[in-house]
C-alpha cells in the first residue's frame, strides 16, 4: 500500500521525563494555605501536583502536595475529595519529593 510506513515512527528508551495530565476539578479555598478539590480521579497522599487557576484572566500555577484523599458522593456519582497544601507554605514538600525517589 502506497504511503504507509512499514517501520516504527518512534522508539522509547529508558529516560527521564515529565507527564502532564490536565483535569477539570472544582476548587474551594480551605483554611490557611490549603485547597479542597473535588476530582473524578484519586491522588495518593504525598503526591506533588501543580494546581493551575485562572485569576483576573491570567493562569496562576501553584505547586501543592496532597495531604488527604477520600472518596465522596457528588450528585450520585463517586468523586474524590482532595485536600491540598501549597508547597510555598509547606516545608515538607521537598521531603515528600525526596521520599518518592
N, C-alpha and C positions, 0 to 999 in steps of 0.2 A: 504494500500500500504506500503510495507516494505521500511524502510529508510527515510520516510517523517515525519517531525515533525508536531505534532498536536497542538503546542503551539507557542507563540511568542518567537523569538530569542533575542529580546532586548526590553527594556522599556525606554521611555524618560520621565524624570521628570523635573520640573522647576529648572533649574540650569544655572549658568554662563558658558560661553564657548567662543570659537573663531572659526569663519568660514573663511577658506581661499579659495578664488576663484581666480584662475590663468587665466589671459587673455593675449594674444599676442597683443601688441599695437605698434604703430610707435611713436618713441620719437624724439623730436628735442630740442635742448637747447634754452631756452628763455633768456630774459635779467636777469642779476644778478643771483639770486638763484632760477630761475623758469625753468620749463619744459613745453613744449607743447606736448600733447599726442593726437593721433587720435585713437579712440576706437570704437568698434562695440556697446558698451553699454554706456549709460549715467551715470553720477555720480552726486550726489547732491552737491551744493556749501557748503563748510564747512566740507565735509566728509574727514576723515583721512584715508589715504591709505599707503601701503608700495610699493614703486617702486623698483623693482629689475632689475639691469642692469648687463651685462657681460662686465667687463673691464679687459683687459690683461688676459683673460681666467679664471677670478675669478668673482663670483657673489657678487655685491655690493648692499646692501639694504639701501634705504633712506626713511625715513618717510616724507610724503608730505601731504599737505592739498589742496583740490580743491578750487581754488579761482574764477574759471569761467568755465561754461559748456554750450556749444551751439551745436545744430545740424549743420552739414555741409554735402555737397555732395562731395564724392570722387569716381571718375571713375563711375559715375552714381548711386552710392549706398549711402544711408544715413549712415553717421558715426557721431561721437560726438567728438568735439574738446574740450579737457580739458586743462585748464591752471592750473598748479600745482606749489606750492611753497614749498621748502624744509622747514621742521619744525625746522631744525637747525638754519635757518635764520629767522624764523617767531615766534615771541614771542606769537602770538595769537593761536598757535596750542593747548596749554593746555586750553585756554579759550574756544576754539571751542569744544574740547572734553568735558569740564565741562558743556557746554550748552546742549549737547546731553543727559546727564544723569539726 
